[in-house]
């Protein structure tokens, strides 16, 4: 589902030299300081009396696949509808739009939590009519702010090495409880090193299959943003600095991508990322349909927000959910045989990276 791709630029210096390196203009990339100021404004606290546009801003801070932000909104009295934006599909990695619907669930959960905190509690439901949508209906009531609300602007996918330190039982219980608040989804939290190692092997097997697919590589490259200027201009996609990678001029980034995005480097990176994680969480809907894909997104968003409260970082390693041949093994490892793994998420203690951009919410 959600974007977990990173690039490895270990060959970056050699590649720059080969292209005539040294003379990269910082001005051509835009300012990281300006970029971070824009991200701070995007994640500013809600005003005391927020308008709908403020709540939608918080909704869009949710996790979503490749940071495509595949949602649109329809607003009426006491009702906000989240609609799929199929123009922002990723058909190679997500051919049945599973990640798209999970992304809508993530955004709906953020919206519900923020609205309740502002005194407008409500309920989320799936509407299968037409192309399908997620409906949030609310009314005026008592403010119900929770720690998850405060975590919304702080949550991020930290695609970096973690420390490997174990998570205290109290925090693990809080993570499980946060996800369990969404009915129709089971969550397996793997913390034994042998289980994490098995998950790592499945991630690497999936990454190998995807890296050997030229269409997958092209689709990923289309969503990369190598400079602050490009990331701010697009408002979407995978910004290099948000993945712990060097910022590059847009004329150079695609070339270095071709040099450095190799199977060996990516597999080594994912092995390191999973091995340094404290655990792996696997989310499985009770049924394999759009409604339960959306519910899995909601549960996962709550898990990530609670992880943020606990001082943890998270990142997606969805390869075993994306490659059909690996799903049965991933479900068996999670103790949920016969189910479709919807989302695979690693967690642990790690660094904060620059936040990912967001487009302005599209209201139709």
C-alpha positions in Angstrom: 0.0 0.0 0.0 1.6 2.8 1.4 4.8 4.2 0.0 7.9 2.4 1.3 10.3 2.8 -1.6 13.7 4.3 -1.1 16.7 4.7 -3.3 20.3 3.8 -2.5 22.8 6.2 -3.9 26.0 4.4 -2.8 27.3 4.9 -6.3 26.3 8.5 -6.3 29.7 10.2 -6.1 31.1 8.0 -8.8 28.1 8.7 -11.0 28.3 12.4 -10.5 32.0 12.4 -11.4 31.2 10.4 -14.5 28.6 13.0 -15.6 30.8 15.9 -14.8 29.9 16.2 -11.1 31.3 19.0 -8.9 29.3 21.7 -10.6 25.8 20.9 -9.3 23.9 24.1 -8.7 22.1 24.2 -5.3 19.9 27.0 -6.6 18.6 24.7 -9.3 17.2 22.3 -6.6 15.4 24.9 -4.5 15.9 25.5 -0.8 15.5 22.7 1.8 14.9 25.4 4.4 12.0 26.8 2.3 10.7 23.2 1.8 10.8 22.5 5.6 9.0 25.8 6.3 6.2 24.7 3.9 6.0 21.3 5.6 5.7 23.0 9.0 2.8 25.2 7.7 1.1 22.1 6.3 1.3 20.4 9.6 0.3 23.4 11.7 -2.2 22.8 14.6 -5.9 23.2 13.7 -7.5 26.5 14.7 -9.9 26.5 17.7 -12.9 26.7 15.3 -11.7 24.8 12.3 -13.4 25.0 8.9 -14.0 21.9 6.8 -10.9 22.8 4.8 -8.8 22.6 8.0 -10.1 19.1 8.7 -9.4 18.0 5.2 -5.8 19.2 5.5 -5.4 16.9 8.5 -7.1 14.0 6.5 -4.5 14.4 3.7 -1.6 13.9 6.2 -2.5 10.2 6.2 -0.2 7.5 4.8 -0.9 6.6 1.2 0.7 4.6 -1.6 3.7 6.2 -3.3 2.4 9.5 -1.9 0.0 9.7 -4.8 -2.8 11.0 -2.5 -5.5 9.2 -4.5 -8.5 10.9 -3.0 -11.1 13.6 -3.6 -13.7 15.0 -1.3 -17.4 15.9 -1.6 -18.7 18.1 1.3 -22.3 18.6 2.4 -24.0 19.4 5.7 -22.8 17.0 8.4 -21.1 14.8 5.8 -17.8 14.4 4.1 -17.4 11.8 1.4 -13.9 10.5 0.3 -13.9 9.4 -3.3 -11.2 7.4 -5.1 -9.2 9.4 -7.6 -8.4 6.7 -10.2 -6.3 9.2 -12.2 -3.7 8.6 -9.5 -3.6 4.9 -9.6 -0.3 2.8 -9.6 -1.5 0.0 -11.8 1.8 -2.0 -11.8 2.4 -2.3 -8.1 -1.4 -2.1 -7.2 -3.3 -3.6 -10.2 -6.6 -4.1 -8.2 -6.5 -0.7 -6.4 -6.0 -2.4 -3.1 -3.5 0.2 -1.8 -5.8 3.0 -3.2 -8.7 1.9 -1.0 -6.4 1.4 2.0 -5.1 4.9 1.5 -8.7 6.2 1.6 -9.2 4.3 4.9 -6.0 6.0 6.3 -7.4 9.5 5.4 -10.8 8.7 6.7 -9.4 7.7 10.1 -7.4 10.9 10.3 -10.5 12.9 9.5 -12.6 11.1 12.1 -10.0 11.6 14.9 -9.5 15.3 14.0 -13.2 16.0 13.8 -14.0 14.4 17.1 -11.2 16.4 18.7 -12.9 19.5 17.4 -16.3 18.6 18.9 -17.7 17.0 15.7 -17.7 13.3 16.4 -19.0 10.9 13.7 -18.9 7.5 12.0 -17.2 6.1 9.0 -18.9 3.7 6.6 -18.2 2.3 3.2 -20.6 3.0 0.4 -20.3 0.4 -2.4 -22.5 2.4 -4.8 -21.1 3.6 -8.1 -17.3 3.5 -8.0 -17.4 3.2 -4.2 -16.6 5.8 -1.6 -16.0 6.3 2.1 -18.5 8.4 4.0 -17.9 10.3 7.2 -21.1 11.6 8.9 -20.8 13.8 11.9 -22.7 16.1 14.3 -21.9 18.6 17.0 -21.0 17.0 20.3 -18.4 16.9 23.1 -14.8 17.4 22.1 -13.0 14.1 22.4 -9.3 14.7 21.8 -7.0 11.8 22.2 -3.2 11.4 21.9 -3.8 10.1 18.4 -5.0 13.5 17.4 -1.8 15.2 18.5 0.2 12.6 16.5 -1.5 13.3 13.2 0.9 16.1 12.1 3.9 14.3 13.5 3.4 10.8 11.9 5.7 10.0 9.0 7.1 6.9 7.2 10.8 6.9 8.4 12.6 4.9 5.7 15.8 4.5 7.5 17.8 2.1 9.7 16.3 1.7 13.2 18.1 0.9 16.4 16.8 -2.6 16.9 15.9 -1.9 20.5 13.0 -3.9 21.9 9.6 -2.1 22.4 8.3 -2.3 26.0 5.2 -4.6 26.5 3.1 -1.6 27.5 3.8 0.1 24.2 3.1 -3.1 22.2 -0.2 -3.4 24.0 -1.1 0.2 23.2 -0.3 -0.4 19.5 -2.5 -3.5 19.4 -5.3 -1.8 21.2 -5.2 1.2 18.8 -5.6 -1.0 15.7 -8.2 -3.3 17.4 -10.6 -0.3 17.6 -11.4 -1.0 13.9 -13.6 -4.0 13.5 -13.1 -6.4 10.6 -9.3 -6.4 10.7 -6.8 -8.7 12.4 -3.3 -7.5 13.2 -0.4 -9.7 13.9 2.6 -8.1 15.7 5.8 -10.0 15.2 8.6 -9.3 17.6 10.5 -12.5 17.8 13.8 -12.2 15.9 13.2 -15.5 14.0 9.8 -14.2 12.8 11.4 -10.8 11.8 14.1 -12.7 9.9 11.4 -14.7 8.1 9.6 -11.5 7.2 12.8 -10.0 5.9 13.3 -13.0 3.6 9.8 -12.5 2.2 10.4 -8.8 1.7 13.6 -9.5 -0.2 11.9 -12.2 -2.3 9.2 -9.7 -3.2 11.7 -6.9 -3.9 13.6 -9.2 -6.2 10.5 -10.0 -8.2 9.5 -6.4 -8.5 13.0 -5.1 -9.4 13.1 -7.6 -12.2 9.9 -6.1 -13.7 10.8 -3.1 -15.9 7.3 -1.8 -15.7 7.5 -1.6 -11.9 10.8 0.3 -12.1 9.3 2.8 -14.6 6.2 3.4 -12.4 8.3 4.0 -9.3 10.6 6.4 -11.2 7.6 8.4 -12.3 6.7 9.2 -8.7 10.2 10.2 -7.6 11.0 13.8 -6.7 14.7 14.5 -6.4 14.7 18.2 -5.3 12.8 20.4 -2.9 11.7 22.5 -5.9 10.2 19.4 -7.6 8.6 18.1 -4.5 7.0 21.4 -3.6 5.9 22.0 -7.2 4.2 18.6 -7.5 3.0 18.4 -4.0 3.1 14.6 -4.2 5.5 11.7 -4.9 8.5 10.4 -3.1 11.0 13.1 -2.2 14.6 11.9 -1.9 15.3 13.7 1.4 12.2 12.1 2.9 13.9 8.7 2.3 17.2 9.7 3.7 18.8 10.1 0.2 20.7 13.0 -1.4 18.8 15.8 -3.0 19.7 16.2 -6.7 18.8 18.5 -9.6 15.9 17.2 -11.6 18.1 16.8 -14.7 20.5 14.6 -12.8 18.3 12.6 -10.5 16.8 10.2 -13.2 20.3 9.5 -14.5 21.7 8.6 -11.0 18.6 6.5 -10.4 19.6 4.4 -13.4 23.1 4.0 -12.0 22.3 3.3 -8.4 18.9 1.5 -8.3 20.2 -2.0 -8.5 18.9 -5.3 -7.2 21.8 -5.9 -4.9 21.7 -2.5 -3.3 17.9 -2.5 -2.8 18.0 -6.0 -1.3 20.8 -5.1 1.0 19.0 -2.0 2.1 15.7 -3.8 2.9 17.6 -6.6 4.7 19.2 -3.9 6.9 15.9 -2.0 7.4 14.0 -5.1 8.6 16.9 -6.5 10.6 17.2 -3.2 12.6 13.4 -3.0 13.3 11.9 -3.8 16.6 9.0 -5.6 15.0 6.8 -6.2 12.0 3.0 -5.7 11.9 0.7 -7.5 9.4 -2.8 -6.2 8.8 -5.4 -8.6 7.3 -9.0 -7.7 6.6 -11.7 -10.3 7.4 -12.7 -10.3 3.7 -10.8 -9.6 0.5 -12.9 -6.7 -0.8 -12.7 -2.9 -1.1 -14.5 -2.3 2.2 -12.1 -4.4 4.2 -9.1 -3.0 2.3 -10.3 0.4 3.5 -10.8 -1.0 7.1 -7.2 -2.3 7.0 -6.0 1.2 6.1 -8.0 2.6 9.1 -6.5 0.1 11.5 -3.0 0.7 10.1 -3.3 4.5 10.4 -4.3 4.1 14.1 -1.3 1.8 14.6 1.0 4.4 13.1 -0.4 7.2 15.1 -0.1 5.2 18.3 3.5 4.4 17.3 4.2 8.1 17.0 2.8 8.6 20.5 5.1 5.9 21.8 8.1 7.5 20.2 8.4 4.9 17.5 8.9 5.2 13.7 7.2 3.1 11.1 7.7 2.3 7.4 6.0 0.0 4.9 7.6 -3.2 3.6 4.6 -4.3 1.5 6.4 -6.5 -1.0 5.0 -9.7 0.5 1.5 -8.2 0.2 2.1 -6.9 -3.3 3.5 -10.0 -4.9 0.7 -12.6 -5.1 3.0 -15.6 -4.8 4.2 -14.5 -1.4 0.9 -13.7 0.2 0.2 -17.2 1.5 3.6 -17.4 3.2 3.1 -13.9 4.8 -0.3 -14.9 6.1 1.0 -18.1 7.5 3.8 -16.2 9.3 1.2 -13.9 10.7 -0.8 -16.8 12.0 -3.7 -16.0 9.6 -3.6 -18.7 7.0 -5.9 -18.3 4.1 -6.2 -14.5 4.5 -4.9 -11.8 2.2 -2.2 -9.7 3.9 -3.2 -6.1 3.3 -0.4 -4.2 4.8 3.1 -5.1 6.1 4.6 -2.4 8.4 7.9 -2.4 10.2 8.4 -0.3 13.4 11.1 0.7 15.8 13.2 3.5 17.2 14.7 5.6 14.5 15.4 9.1 13.1 13.0 11.8 11.9 13.4 12.7 8.3 12.0 15.6 6.3 8.2 15.2 5.9 6.6 14.3 2.6 4.6 17.0 0.7 0.9 17.1 0.2 -1.3 18.7 -2.5 -4.2 21.0 -1.5 -7.3 18.8 -0.9 -9.5 18.5 -4.1 -13.1 19.2 -3.3 -15.7 18.4 -6.0 
